[in-house]
């Protein structure tokens, strides 16, 4: 979800609220209209991701808050190896459904990948999850550092990992 949000934020015609701001609504019983009003947004993207073995299902829905109508909805059933393609497709399709103009430069940025190495990416996602799950600074820190160093060994060109290593060492 973070990659999809980051890709949508690259389109200058779109105003995208941060994941951190919307996570408090994850288990709420508030209506879509109420959430949209609090966030001051016209549309809300919601979805789910399921993984079983090497298969992944991503369901996304873009909903106009005022009318509760679906502007866009799609289900992707793919091999996990296609996760980068799915993330890119979702961002482009949402921008198109909102009739946003995507420049060639924005399209190029949306299609950028953090890495092409699927094993490194899986470990990266695990580290990101560990960082969200364990709020205590030192809890699971050694595990995260070990995993980040493993990513560097697997894919030394995965630059985002160096940023996370810096954050882990500075906390």
DSSP file (Angstrom, degrees, kcal/mol; ACC not computed):
  #  RESIDUE AA STRUCTURE BP1 BP2  ACC     N-H-->O    O-->H-N    N-H-->O    O-->H-N    TCO  KAPPA ALPHA  PHI   PSI    X-CA   Y-CA   Z-CA
    1    1 A X     >        0   0    0      0, 0.0     4,-2.7     0, 0.0     5,-0.2   0.000 360.0 360.0 360.0 -36.1    0.0    0.0    0.0
    2    2 A X  H  >  +     0   0    0      1,-0.2     4,-2.6     2,-0.2     5,-0.2   0.894 360.0  48.9 -62.1 -38.9    2.8    2.4    0.8
    3    3 A X  H  > S+     0   0    0      2,-0.2     4,-2.6     1,-0.2    -1,-0.2   0.904 111.1  49.7 -68.0 -40.5    4.2    2.1   -2.8
    4    4 A X  H  > S+     0   0    0      2,-0.2     4,-2.4     1,-0.2    -2,-0.2   0.933 112.8  47.0 -63.2 -45.6    0.8    2.7   -4.3
    5    5 A X  H  X S+     0   0    0     -4,-2.7     4,-2.2     1,-0.2    -2,-0.2   0.925 112.8  49.5 -60.9 -45.0    0.3    5.8   -2.1
    6    6 A X  H  X S+     0   0    0     -4,-2.6     4,-0.6    -5,-0.2    -2,-0.2   0.898 111.0  50.0 -62.5 -40.0    3.8    7.0   -3.0
    7    7 A X  H >< S+     0   0    0     -4,-2.6     3,-0.8     1,-0.2     4,-0.3   0.904 110.8  48.5 -66.0 -40.9    3.1    6.5   -6.7
    8    8 A X  H >< S+     0   0    0     -4,-2.4     3,-1.7     1,-0.2     6,-0.2   0.867 104.6  59.9 -66.4 -35.1   -0.2    8.3   -6.6
    9    9 A X  H 3< S+     0   0    0     -4,-2.2    -1,-0.2     1,-0.3    -2,-0.2   0.708  93.3  67.7 -65.8 -18.2    1.5   11.2   -4.7
   10   10 A X  T << S+     0   0    0     -3,-0.8     2,-0.7    -4,-0.6    -1,-0.3   0.634  80.2  88.1 -75.9 -13.5    3.8   11.6   -7.7
   11   11 A X  S X  S-     0   0    0     -3,-1.7     3,-1.9    -4,-0.3    91,-0.1  -0.784  70.2-154.2 -89.3 114.5    0.8   12.8   -9.9
   12   12 A X  T 3  S+     0   0    0     -2,-0.7    -1,-0.2     1,-0.3    90,-0.1   0.742  89.8  62.9 -65.3 -23.2    0.6   16.5   -9.4
   13   13 A X  T 3  S+     0   0    0     88,-0.4     2,-0.4    -3,-0.0    -1,-0.3   0.609  96.3  74.6 -74.5 -10.9   -3.1   16.6  -10.2
   14   14 A X    <   -     0   0    0     -3,-1.9     2,-0.6    -6,-0.2    81,-0.0  -0.833  66.6-151.0-108.6 140.5   -3.8   14.4   -7.1
   15   15 A X        -     0   0    0     -2,-0.4     2,-0.5     2,-0.0    -6,-0.1  -0.952  22.7-167.6-103.7 120.8   -3.8   15.3   -3.5
   16   16 A X        -     0   0    0     -2,-0.6     2,-0.2    -7,-0.1    -2,-0.0  -0.939  13.5-140.7-117.5 126.4   -2.9   12.2   -1.5
   17   17 A X        -     0   0    0     -2,-0.5    -8,-0.1     1,-0.1     5,-0.1  -0.601  34.3-102.1 -81.2 143.2   -3.3   11.9    2.3
   18   18 A X     >  -     0   0    0     -2,-0.2     4,-1.2     1,-0.1     3,-0.2  -0.246  20.0-121.6 -66.6 153.0   -0.5   10.0    4.0
   19   19 A X  H  > S+     0   0    0      1,-0.2     4,-1.6     2,-0.2     3,-0.3   0.869 113.0  58.7 -59.5 -39.1   -1.0    6.4    5.2
   20   20 A X  H  4 S+     0   0    0      1,-0.2     4,-0.4     2,-0.2    -1,-0.2   0.887 103.7  51.5 -60.2 -40.1   -0.3    7.5    8.7
   21   21 A X  H  4 S+     0   0    0     -3,-0.2     3,-0.3     1,-0.2    -1,-0.2   0.810 115.3  40.7 -68.2 -30.2   -3.2    9.9    8.7
   22   22 A X  H >< S+     0   0    0     -4,-1.2     3,-2.0    -3,-0.3    -1,-0.2   0.642  91.1  83.8 -95.9 -14.7   -5.7    7.4    7.5
   23   23 A X  G >< S+     0   0    0     -4,-1.6     3,-1.8     1,-0.3     4,-0.3   0.772  78.7  69.4 -62.6 -24.9   -4.6    4.3    9.5
   24   24 A X  G 3  S+     0   0    0     -4,-0.4    -1,-0.3     1,-0.3     3,-0.2   0.672  95.6  56.4 -67.2 -13.1   -6.7    5.5   12.5
   25   25 A X  G X  S+     0   0    0     -3,-2.0     3,-1.4     1,-0.2    -1,-0.3   0.397  76.4 103.5 -94.2   1.7   -9.8    4.7   10.4
   26   26 A X  T <  S+     0   0    0     -3,-1.8    -1,-0.2     1,-0.3    -2,-0.1   0.889  95.7  19.3 -54.7 -47.5   -8.7    1.0    9.8
   27   27 A X  T 3  S+     0   0    0     -4,-0.3    -1,-0.3    -3,-0.2     2,-0.1  -0.046  97.6 128.3-115.0  31.5  -11.2   -0.5   12.3
   28   28 A X    <   -     0   0    0     -3,-1.4    -3,-0.1     1,-0.1    -4,-0.0  -0.455  55.3-146.1 -87.0 159.2  -13.6    2.3   12.7
   29   29 A X        +     0   0    0     -2,-0.1    -1,-0.1     2,-0.0     2,-0.1   0.239  61.2 124.0-103.2  11.3  -17.4    2.1   12.3
   30   30 A X        -     0   0    0      1,-0.1     2,-0.1    -5,-0.1    -2,-0.1  -0.378  66.7-110.0 -67.3 149.3  -17.5    5.6   10.8
   31   31 A X     >  -     0   0    0      1,-0.1     4,-2.3    -2,-0.1     5,-0.2  -0.357  24.3-111.1 -75.6 161.9  -19.1    6.0    7.4
   32   32 A X  H  > S+     0   0    0      1,-0.2     4,-2.7     2,-0.2     5,-0.2   0.879 119.9  54.1 -59.0 -39.8  -17.1    6.7    4.3
   33   33 A X  H  > S+     0   0    0      2,-0.2     4,-2.2     1,-0.2    -1,-0.2   0.898 108.3  48.9 -63.4 -40.7  -18.8   10.1    4.2
   34   34 A X  H  > S+     0   0    0      2,-0.2     4,-2.3     1,-0.2    -2,-0.2   0.913 112.7  47.3 -65.6 -42.7  -17.7   10.9    7.7
   35   35 A X  H  X S+     0   0    0     -4,-2.3     4,-2.4     1,-0.2     5,-0.2   0.940 112.0  50.0 -63.4 -46.8  -14.2    9.9    7.1
   36   36 A X  H  X>S+     0   0    0     -4,-2.7     5,-2.2     1,-0.2     4,-1.1   0.883 110.2  51.0 -60.3 -38.9  -14.0   11.9    3.9
   37   37 A X  H  <5S+     0   0    0     -4,-2.2     3,-0.3     2,-0.2    -1,-0.2   0.929 110.5  48.1 -65.2 -44.9  -15.3   14.9    5.7
   38   38 A X  H  <5S+     0   0    0     -4,-2.3    -2,-0.2     1,-0.2    -1,-0.2   0.881 118.3  41.0 -62.0 -38.3  -12.7   14.7    8.5
   39   39 A X  H  <5S-     0   0    0     -4,-2.4    -1,-0.2    -5,-0.2    -2,-0.2   0.584 106.3-128.9 -85.8 -10.4   -9.9   14.2    6.0
   40   40 A X  T  <5 +     0   0    0     -4,-1.1     2,-0.3    -3,-0.3    -3,-0.2   0.944  61.0 136.4  59.4  50.9  -11.4   16.9    3.6
   41   41 A X      < -     0   0    0     -5,-2.2    -1,-0.2    -6,-0.1    -2,-0.1  -0.899  53.5-149.8-127.2 156.4  -11.2   14.6    0.6
   42   42 A X  S    S+     0   0    0     -2,-0.3    23,-2.3     1,-0.2    24,-0.6   0.743  82.6  32.9 -93.3 -28.2  -13.6   13.8   -2.3
   43   43 A X  E     -A   64   0A   0     21,-0.2     2,-0.4    22,-0.1    21,-0.2  -0.941  63.0-154.8-133.9 150.9  -12.5   10.2   -2.9
   44   44 A X  E     -A   63   0A   0     19,-2.6    19,-3.1    -2,-0.3     2,-0.5  -0.991   7.0-150.5-129.0 134.0  -11.3    7.3   -0.8
   45   45 A X  E     +A   62   0A   0     -2,-0.4     2,-0.3    17,-0.2    17,-0.2  -0.887  24.4 169.7-100.1 127.5   -9.2    4.4   -1.9
   46   46 A X  E     +A   61   0A   0     15,-2.8    15,-2.8    -2,-0.5     2,-0.3  -0.941   7.5 133.1-133.2 159.3   -9.7    1.2   -0.1
   47   47 A X  E     -A   60   0A   0     -2,-0.3     2,-0.3    13,-0.2    13,-0.2  -0.989  34.6-120.5-179.8-175.7   -8.6   -2.3   -0.7
   48   48 A X  E     -A   59   0A   0     11,-2.0    11,-2.6    -2,-0.3     2,-0.4  -0.977   8.2-149.2-147.4 158.1   -7.1   -5.5    0.6
   49   49 A X  E     -A   58   0A   0     -2,-0.3     2,-0.4     9,-0.2     9,-0.2  -0.999  14.1-177.1-131.7 130.0   -4.1   -7.8   -0.1
   50   50 A X  E     -A   57   0A   0      7,-2.7     7,-2.8    -2,-0.4     2,-0.4  -0.974   4.3-167.2-125.8 141.9   -4.1  -11.5    0.4
   51   51 A X  E     +A   56   0A   0     -2,-0.4     2,-0.4     5,-0.2     5,-0.2  -0.996  10.4 172.7-132.0 131.1   -1.2  -13.8   -0.1
   52   52 A X  E >   -A   55   0A   0      3,-2.2     3,-2.3    -2,-0.4     2,-0.3  -0.948  67.6 -46.1-137.7 115.5   -1.2  -17.6   -0.3
   53   53 A X  T 3  S-     0   0    0     -2,-0.4     0, 0.0     1,-0.3     0, 0.0  -0.471 123.2 -24.0  62.3-125.0    2.0  -19.4   -1.2
   54   54 A X  T 3  S+     0   0    0     -2,-0.3    26,-3.5    -3,-0.1    27,-0.4   0.245 120.0  96.9-102.1  11.5    3.4  -17.5   -4.2
   55   55 A X  E <   -AB  52  79A   0     -3,-2.3    -3,-2.2    24,-0.3     2,-0.4  -0.765  52.5-168.4-102.2 147.4    0.0  -16.1   -5.3
   56   56 A X  E     -AB  51  78A   0     22,-3.2    22,-2.5    -2,-0.3     2,-0.5  -0.995   9.3-162.6-135.9 141.8   -1.3  -12.7   -4.4
   57   57 A X  E     -AB  50  77A   0     -7,-2.8    -7,-2.7    -2,-0.4     2,-0.5  -0.993   8.5-174.0-123.3 125.2   -4.7  -11.1   -4.7
   58   58 A X  E     -AB  49  76A   0     18,-2.3    18,-3.0    -2,-0.5     2,-0.5  -0.982   1.3-171.6-119.6 125.3   -5.0   -7.3   -4.6
   59   59 A X  E     +AB  48  75A   0    -11,-2.6   -11,-2.0    -2,-0.5     2,-0.4  -0.974   8.1 179.6-117.4 126.5   -8.5   -5.7   -4.5
   60   60 A X  E     -AB  47  74A   0     14,-2.5    14,-2.3    -2,-0.5     2,-0.4  -0.970   8.2-176.9-128.8 144.6   -8.8   -2.0   -4.9
   61   61 A X  E     -AB  46  73A   0    -15,-2.8   -15,-2.8    -2,-0.4     2,-0.6  -0.991  12.6-157.7-140.5 129.6  -11.8    0.3   -4.9
   62   62 A X  E     -AB  45  72A   0     10,-3.0     9,-3.2    -2,-0.4    10,-1.4  -0.944  21.4-168.7-106.8 121.3  -11.9    4.0   -5.5
   63   63 A X  E     -AB  44  70A   0    -19,-3.1   -19,-2.6    -2,-0.6     2,-0.7  -0.926  24.8-131.6-120.6 131.8  -15.0    5.5   -4.0
   64   64 A X  E  >> -AB  43  69A   0      5,-2.9     4,-2.4    -2,-0.4     5,-0.7  -0.718  21.6-152.1 -77.3 116.1  -16.5    8.9   -4.4
   65   65 A X  T  45S+     0   0    0    -23,-2.3    -1,-0.2    -2,-0.7   -22,-0.1   0.856  87.4  56.9 -62.8 -39.2  -17.4    9.9   -0.8
   66   66 A X  T  45S+     0   0    0    -24,-0.6    -1,-0.2     1,-0.2   -23,-0.1   0.876 125.0  20.1 -62.3 -39.5  -20.3   12.2   -1.6
   67   67 A X  T  45S-     0   0    0     -3,-0.4    -1,-0.2     2,-0.1    -2,-0.2   0.573  93.8-129.7-107.6 -12.7  -22.3    9.6   -3.5
   68   68 A X  T  <5 +     0   0    0     -4,-2.4     2,-0.3     1,-0.3    -3,-0.2   0.704  60.2 145.4  65.0  21.5  -20.7    6.3   -2.2
   69   69 A X  E   < -B   64   0A   0     -5,-0.7    -5,-2.9     1,-0.0     2,-0.5  -0.657  55.0-114.6 -90.3 145.6  -20.3    5.3   -5.9
   70   70 A X  E     -B   63   0A   0     -2,-0.3    -7,-0.2    -7,-0.2     3,-0.1  -0.675  27.6-179.0 -78.5 124.3  -17.4    3.3   -7.2
   71   71 A X  E    S-     0   0A   0     -9,-3.2     2,-0.3    -2,-0.5    -8,-0.2   0.731  75.6  -0.3 -88.4 -28.6  -15.2    5.3   -9.6
   72   72 A X  E     +B   62   0A   0    -10,-1.4   -10,-3.0     2,-0.0    -1,-0.4  -0.973  62.8 175.5-159.9 143.5  -12.9    2.3  -10.1
   73   73 A X  E     +B   61   0A   0     -2,-0.3     2,-0.3   -12,-0.2   -12,-0.2  -0.963   9.0 166.4-153.3 137.6  -12.6   -1.2   -8.9
   74   74 A X  E     -B   60   0A   0    -14,-2.3   -14,-2.5    -2,-0.3     2,-0.4  -0.996  22.1-152.5-153.8 146.4  -10.2   -4.0   -9.8
   75   75 A X  E     -B   59   0A   0     -2,-0.3     2,-0.5   -16,-0.2   -16,-0.2  -0.986  12.9-162.8-119.7 131.0   -9.1   -7.4   -8.6
   76   76 A X  E     -B   58   0A   0    -18,-3.0   -18,-2.3    -2,-0.4     2,-0.6  -0.964   7.5-176.2-115.7 119.1   -5.6   -8.6   -9.4
   77   77 A X  E     +B   57   0A   0     -2,-0.5     2,-0.3   -20,-0.2   -20,-0.2  -0.954  31.6 137.6-112.8 110.3   -4.8  -12.3   -9.1
   78   78 A X  E     -B   56   0A   0    -22,-2.5   -22,-3.2    -2,-0.6     2,-0.2  -0.872  58.6 -85.7-143.1 170.6   -1.1  -12.8   -9.9
   79   79 A X  E >   -B   55   0A   0     -2,-0.3     3,-2.5   -24,-0.2   -24,-0.3  -0.602  45.9-115.2 -75.1 147.7    2.0  -14.5   -8.8
   80   80 A X  G >  S+     0   0    0    -26,-3.5     3,-2.2     1,-0.3     4,-0.2   0.802 113.6  72.2 -56.5 -28.3    3.9  -12.6   -6.1
   81   81 A X  G 3  S+     0   0    0    -27,-0.4     3,-0.4     1,-0.3    -1,-0.3   0.737  92.5  57.5 -60.1 -21.1    6.7  -12.0   -8.6
   82   82 A X  G <> S+     0   0    0     -3,-2.5     4,-2.2     1,-0.2     3,-0.3   0.247  71.1 112.0 -91.7  12.1    4.3   -9.6  -10.4
   83   83 A X  H <> S+     0   0    0     -3,-2.2     4,-2.4     1,-0.2    -1,-0.2   0.850  75.4  52.4 -57.1 -38.0    3.9   -7.4   -7.3
   84   84 A X  H  > S+     0   0    0     -3,-0.4     4,-2.1     1,-0.2    -1,-0.2   0.912 109.4  48.9 -65.9 -41.4    5.8   -4.5   -8.8
   85   85 A X  H  > S+     0   0    0     -3,-0.3     4,-2.6     2,-0.2    -2,-0.2   0.894 110.8  51.0 -63.7 -40.4    3.6   -4.6  -12.0
   86   86 A X  H  X S+     0   0    0     -4,-2.2     4,-2.6     2,-0.2     5,-0.2   0.932 108.8  50.5 -63.4 -46.5    0.4   -4.6   -9.8
   87   87 A X  H  X S+     0   0    0     -4,-2.4     4,-1.8     1,-0.2    -1,-0.2   0.914 113.8  45.2 -58.7 -44.1    1.5   -1.6   -7.8
   88   88 A X  H  X S+     0   0    0     -4,-2.1     4,-2.3     2,-0.2    -1,-0.2   0.922 112.5  50.8 -65.8 -45.4    2.3    0.4  -11.0
   89   89 A X  H  X S+     0   0    0     -4,-2.6     4,-2.8     1,-0.2     5,-0.2   0.913 108.9  51.1 -60.1 -44.8   -1.0   -0.7  -12.6
   90   90 A X  H  X S+     0   0    0     -4,-2.6     4,-2.4     1,-0.2     5,-0.2   0.939 110.8  47.8 -60.5 -48.0   -3.1    0.3   -9.7
   91   91 A X  H  X S+     0   0    0     -4,-1.8     4,-2.2    -5,-0.2    -1,-0.2   0.926 114.7  45.7 -60.4 -45.2   -1.6    3.8   -9.4
   92   92 A X  H  X S+     0   0    0     -4,-2.3     4,-2.3     1,-0.2    -1,-0.2   0.910 113.3  49.1 -65.7 -41.9   -2.0    4.4  -13.2
   93   93 A X  H  X S+     0   0    0     -4,-2.8     4,-2.5    -5,-0.2    -1,-0.2   0.880 111.4  49.2 -67.6 -37.5   -5.6    3.1  -13.3
   94   94 A X  H  X S+     0   0    0     -4,-2.4     4,-1.6    -5,-0.2    -1,-0.2   0.944 111.6  48.5 -66.1 -46.8   -6.7    5.2  -10.3
   95   95 A X  H  <>S+     0   0    0     -4,-2.2     5,-2.7    -5,-0.2    -2,-0.2   0.912 113.5  48.3 -59.4 -42.1   -5.1    8.4  -11.8
   96   96 A X  H ><5S+     0   0    0     -4,-2.3     3,-1.8     1,-0.2    -1,-0.2   0.908 107.8  54.1 -64.3 -42.1   -6.8    7.7  -15.1
   97   97 A X  H 3<5S+     0   0    0     -4,-2.5    -1,-0.2     1,-0.3    -2,-0.2   0.791 107.7  50.8 -65.7 -26.0  -10.2    7.0  -13.4
   98   98 A X  T 3<5S-     0   0    0     -4,-1.6    -1,-0.3    -3,-0.2    -2,-0.2   0.379 115.7-120.1 -88.0   4.0  -10.0   10.4  -11.7
   99   99 A X  T < 5 +     0   0    0     -3,-1.8     2,-0.2     1,-0.2    -3,-0.2   0.801  56.4 162.3  61.1  31.2   -9.2   11.9  -15.1
  100  100 A X      < -     0   0    0     -5,-2.7     2,-0.6    -6,-0.2    -1,-0.2  -0.575  41.7-121.5 -79.8 144.2   -5.9   13.2  -13.9
  101  101 A X        -     0   0    0     -2,-0.2     2,-0.6    -3,-0.1   -88,-0.4  -0.775  25.1-160.1 -87.7 121.3   -3.3   14.1  -16.4
  102  102 A X        -     0   0    0     -2,-0.6   -91,-0.1   -91,-0.1     2,-0.1  -0.909   8.9-145.4-105.6 119.7   -0.2   12.1  -16.0
  103  103 A X     >  -     0   0    0     -2,-0.6     4,-2.7     1,-0.1     5,-0.2  -0.329  27.1-108.7 -75.6 163.8    2.9   13.5  -17.6
  104  104 A X  H  > S+     0   0    0      1,-0.2     4,-2.3     2,-0.2     5,-0.1   0.880 122.1  52.6 -59.0 -37.8    5.6   11.3  -19.1
  105  105 A X  H  > S+     0   0    0      2,-0.2     4,-2.1     1,-0.2    -1,-0.2   0.915 109.9  46.9 -65.0 -43.7    7.8   12.3  -16.2
  106  106 A X  H  > S+     0   0    0      2,-0.2     4,-2.5     1,-0.2    -2,-0.2   0.903 111.2  52.1 -65.0 -40.5    5.2   11.3  -13.6
  107  107 A X  H  X S+     0   0    0     -4,-2.7     4,-1.9     1,-0.2    -2,-0.2   0.913 108.8  50.7 -60.9 -42.2    4.6    8.0  -15.5
  108  108 A X  H  X S+     0   0    0     -4,-2.3     4,-0.5     1,-0.2    -1,-0.2   0.906 111.1  48.4 -61.8 -42.3    8.3    7.3  -15.4
  109  109 A X  H >< S+     0   0    0     -4,-2.1     3,-0.8     1,-0.2    -2,-0.2   0.883 109.6  52.3 -66.3 -38.6    8.4    8.0  -11.6
  110  110 A X  H 3< S+     0   0    0     -4,-2.5    -1,-0.2     1,-0.2    -2,-0.2   0.875 108.7  51.0 -63.4 -36.9    5.4    5.7  -11.0
  111  111 A X  H 3< S+     0   0    0     -4,-1.9    -1,-0.2    -5,-0.2    -2,-0.2   0.551  85.2 112.4 -81.3  -7.0    7.1    2.9  -12.9
  112  112 A X    <<  -     0   0    0     -3,-0.8     2,-0.4    -4,-0.5     3,-0.1  -0.388  56.3-150.0 -65.0 143.8   10.3    3.2  -10.9
  113  113 A X        -     0   0    0      1,-0.1     3,-0.1    -2,-0.1    -2,-0.1  -0.885  19.6-138.3-115.6 148.1   11.0    0.2   -8.7
  114  114 A X  S    S-     0   0    0     -2,-0.4     2,-0.3     1,-0.3    45,-0.3   0.883  89.5 -17.1 -66.1 -37.8   12.8    0.1   -5.4
  115  115 A X        -     0   0    0     43,-0.1    -1,-0.3    44,-0.1    43,-0.0  -0.975  45.8-141.7-159.2 159.2   14.4   -3.1   -6.5
  116  116 A X  S    S+     0   0    0     -2,-0.3     2,-0.8    -3,-0.1   -32,-0.1   0.421  78.3  99.4-101.7  -3.3   14.0   -5.8   -9.1
  117  117 A X     >  -     0   0    0      1,-0.2     4,-2.1     2,-0.1     5,-0.1  -0.760  56.6-165.4 -90.9 110.4   15.1   -8.5   -6.7
  118  118 A X  H  > S+     0   0    0     -2,-0.8     4,-2.4     1,-0.2     5,-0.2   0.872  87.4  52.9 -65.1 -39.4   12.0  -10.2   -5.3
  119  119 A X  H  > S+     0   0    0      1,-0.2     4,-2.0     2,-0.2    -1,-0.2   0.931 111.0  47.2 -62.2 -44.8   13.8  -11.9   -2.4
  120  120 A X  H  > S+     0   0    0      1,-0.2     4,-2.3     2,-0.2    -2,-0.2   0.893 111.8  51.4 -62.8 -39.7   15.2   -8.5   -1.3
  121  121 A X  H  X S+     0   0    0     -4,-2.1     4,-2.4     2,-0.2    -2,-0.2   0.895 107.1  52.5 -66.2 -40.3   11.8   -6.9   -1.6
  122  122 A X  H  X S+     0   0    0     -4,-2.4     4,-1.8     2,-0.2    -1,-0.2   0.918 111.7  46.2 -61.2 -43.3   10.1   -9.6    0.5
  123  123 A X  H  X S+     0   0    0     -4,-2.0     4,-2.4     2,-0.2    -1,-0.2   0.901 109.9  54.7 -66.0 -40.2   12.7   -9.1    3.3
  124  124 A X  H  X S+     0   0    0     -4,-2.3     4,-2.5     1,-0.2    -2,-0.2   0.916 107.5  49.8 -57.9 -45.1   12.2   -5.3    3.0
  125  125 A X  H  X S+     0   0    0     -4,-2.4     4,-2.2     1,-0.2    -1,-0.2   0.881 109.0  52.7 -62.7 -38.0    8.5   -5.7    3.5
  126  126 A X  H  X S+     0   0    0     -4,-1.8     4,-2.5     2,-0.2    -2,-0.2   0.919 109.5  48.6 -63.1 -43.5    9.1   -7.9    6.5
  127  127 A X  H  X S+     0   0    0     -4,-2.4     4,-2.3     2,-0.2    -2,-0.2   0.922 110.4  51.0 -62.5 -44.2   11.4   -5.2    8.0
  128  128 A X  H  X S+     0   0    0     -4,-2.5     4,-1.5     1,-0.2    -1,-0.2   0.901 111.3  48.5 -60.5 -40.6    8.7   -2.5    7.3
  129  129 A X  H  X S+     0   0    0     -4,-2.2     4,-2.8     1,-0.2     5,-0.2   0.906 109.7  51.7 -66.1 -41.8    6.2   -4.6    9.1
  130  130 A X  H  X S+     0   0    0     -4,-2.5     4,-2.3     1,-0.2    -2,-0.2   0.883 107.7  53.1 -61.3 -38.1    8.5   -5.2   12.0
  131  131 A X  H  < S+     0   0    0     -4,-2.3    -1,-0.2     1,-0.2    -2,-0.2   0.853 114.0  42.2 -66.7 -33.7    9.0   -1.4   12.3
  132  132 A X  H  < S+     0   0    0     -4,-1.5    -2,-0.2    -5,-0.2    -1,-0.2   0.883 116.8  46.9 -77.4 -39.6    5.2   -0.9   12.4
  133  133 A X  H  < S+     0   0    0     -4,-2.8     2,-0.9     1,-0.2    -2,-0.2   0.875 110.1  51.5 -73.7 -39.1    4.5   -3.7   14.8
  134  134 A X     <  +     0   0    0     -4,-2.3    -1,-0.2    -5,-0.2     5,-0.0  -0.826  59.3 174.0-107.1  98.5    7.1   -3.1   17.3
  135  135 A X        +     0   0    0     -2,-0.9     2,-0.2    -3,-0.1    -1,-0.2   0.722  51.4  99.1 -77.0 -22.8    7.0    0.5   18.5
  136  136 A X  S >  S-     0   0    0      1,-0.1     3,-0.5     2,-0.1    -2,-0.0  -0.491  79.2-130.1 -67.1 133.5    9.6    0.1   21.2
  137  137 A X  T 3  S+     0   0    0      1,-0.3    -1,-0.1    -2,-0.2    34,-0.1   0.874 102.1  32.7 -55.2 -44.7   12.8    1.4   19.8
  138  138 A X  T >  S+     0   0    0      2,-0.1     3,-1.6     3,-0.1     4,-0.4   0.581  88.3 113.6 -94.7  -8.7   15.0   -1.6   20.7
  139  139 A X  T <  S-     0   0    0     -3,-0.5    -5,-0.1     1,-0.3     0, 0.0  -0.488 100.1 -10.1 -67.1 122.8   12.4   -4.3   20.4
  140  140 A X  T 3> S+     0   0    0     -2,-0.3     4,-2.4     1,-0.1    -1,-0.3   0.614  96.2 133.0  65.7  14.1   13.3   -6.6   17.5
  141  141 A X  H <>  +     0   0    0     -3,-1.6     4,-2.7     1,-0.2     5,-0.2   0.918  68.3  50.3 -62.7 -44.4   16.0   -4.1   16.5
  142  142 A X  H  > S+     0   0    0     -4,-0.4     4,-2.6     1,-0.2    -1,-0.2   0.896 110.7  50.5 -62.3 -39.9   18.8   -6.7   16.1
  143  143 A X  H  > S+     0   0    0      2,-0.2     4,-2.6     1,-0.2    -1,-0.2   0.930 110.9  48.6 -62.2 -45.4   16.4   -8.8   13.9
  144  144 A X  H  X S+     0   0    0     -4,-2.4     4,-2.7     1,-0.2    -2,-0.2   0.921 112.1  49.0 -61.5 -43.6   15.7   -5.7   11.7
  145  145 A X  H  X S+     0   0    0     -4,-2.7     4,-2.5     2,-0.2    -1,-0.2   0.914 111.2  49.7 -62.9 -42.7   19.4   -4.9   11.4
  146  146 A X  H  X S+     0   0    0     -4,-2.6     4,-1.9     2,-0.2    -2,-0.2   0.926 112.8  47.1 -60.7 -44.4   20.2   -8.5   10.4
  147  147 A X  H  X S+     0   0    0     -4,-2.6     4,-2.0     2,-0.2    -2,-0.2   0.907 111.8  50.0 -65.1 -41.9   17.5   -8.5    7.8
  148  148 A X  H  X S+     0   0    0     -4,-2.7     4,-2.0     1,-0.2    -1,-0.2   0.909 110.7  49.6 -63.7 -41.3   18.6   -5.1    6.4
  149  149 A X  H  X S+     0   0    0     -4,-2.5     4,-1.9     1,-0.2    -1,-0.2   0.849 107.8  54.8 -65.8 -33.4   22.2   -6.3    6.2
  150  150 A X  H  X S+     0   0    0     -4,-1.9     4,-2.2     2,-0.2    -1,-0.2   0.900 106.2  51.8 -64.2 -40.3   20.9   -9.5    4.4
  151  151 A X  H  X S+     0   0    0     -4,-2.0     4,-3.7     1,-0.2    -2,-0.2   0.920 106.9  52.9 -62.3 -42.9   19.2   -7.2    1.8
  152  152 A X  H  < S+     0   0    0     -4,-2.0    -1,-0.2     1,-0.2    -2,-0.2   0.896 109.8  49.1 -59.3 -40.1   22.4   -5.3    1.2
  153  153 A X  H  < S+     0   0    0     -4,-1.9     3,-0.3     1,-0.2    -1,-0.2   0.900 117.3  41.0 -64.7 -40.3   24.2   -8.6    0.6
  154  154 A X  H  < S+     0   0    0     -4,-2.2     2,-0.3     1,-0.2    -2,-0.2   0.915 136.0  10.9 -74.2 -44.5   21.5   -9.7   -1.8
  155  155 A X    ><  +     0   0    0     -4,-3.7     3,-2.0    -5,-0.2    -1,-0.2  -0.711  59.8 179.3-141.4  83.8   21.0   -6.4   -3.6
  156  156 A X  T 3  S+     0   0    0     -3,-0.3    -4,-0.1    -2,-0.3    -1,-0.1   0.642  82.8  63.2 -63.2 -13.1   23.6   -3.7   -2.9
  157  157 A X  T 3   +     0   0    0      1,-0.1     2,-1.7    -5,-0.0    -1,-0.3   0.430  69.1 107.9 -89.5   0.6   21.8   -1.3   -5.2
  158  158 A X    X>  -     0   0    0     -3,-2.0     3,-1.3     1,-0.2     4,-0.6  -0.604  49.2-178.2 -80.5  85.7   18.6   -1.3   -3.1
  159  159 A X  H >> S+     0   0    0     -2,-1.7     4,-1.2   -45,-0.3     3,-0.9   0.782  70.2  66.4 -65.1 -32.1   19.1    2.3   -1.9
  160  160 A X  H 3> S+     0   0    0      1,-0.3     4,-2.0   -46,-0.2    -1,-0.3   0.818  93.9  62.8 -59.0 -29.5   16.1    2.5    0.4
  161  161 A X  H <> S+     0   0    0     -3,-1.3     4,-2.5     1,-0.2    -1,-0.3   0.869  97.9  54.6 -64.7 -37.1   17.7   -0.1    2.6
  162  162 A X  H <X S+     0   0    0     -3,-0.9     4,-2.2    -4,-0.6    -1,-0.2   0.866 106.3  52.2 -66.1 -35.1   20.6    2.2    3.4
  163  163 A X  H  X S+     0   0    0     -4,-1.2     4,-2.1     2,-0.2    -1,-0.2   0.925 110.5  47.4 -64.2 -43.7   18.1    4.8    4.6
  164  164 A X  H  X S+     0   0    0     -4,-2.0     4,-2.8     2,-0.2    -2,-0.2   0.882 109.5  53.5 -66.0 -37.1   16.5    2.3    6.9
  165  165 A X  H  X S+     0   0    0     -4,-2.5     4,-2.4     2,-0.2    -1,-0.2   0.919 108.7  50.3 -60.8 -42.4   19.8    1.2    8.2
  166  166 A X  H  X S+     0   0    0     -4,-2.2     4,-1.4     2,-0.2    -2,-0.2   0.905 111.4  47.8 -61.7 -42.2   20.6    4.8    9.0
  167  167 A X  H  X S+     0   0    0     -4,-2.1     4,-1.3     2,-0.2    -2,-0.2   0.928 111.3  50.4 -65.1 -44.8   17.3    5.2   10.8
  168  168 A X  H  < S+     0   0    0     -4,-2.8     3,-0.3     1,-0.2    -2,-0.2   0.901 112.7  46.5 -61.0 -40.6   17.9    1.9   12.8
  169  169 A X  H  < S+     0   0    0     -4,-2.4    -1,-0.2     1,-0.2    -2,-0.2   0.759 112.1  51.1 -74.2 -23.6   21.4    3.0   13.8
  170  170 A X  H  <        0   0    0     -4,-1.4    -1,-0.2     1,-0.2    -2,-0.2   0.663 360.0 360.0 -88.7 -15.3   20.2    6.5   14.8
  171  171 A X     <        0   0    0     -4,-1.3    -1,-0.2    -3,-0.3    -2,-0.1   0.476 360.0 360.0 -83.1 360.0   17.3    5.4   17.0
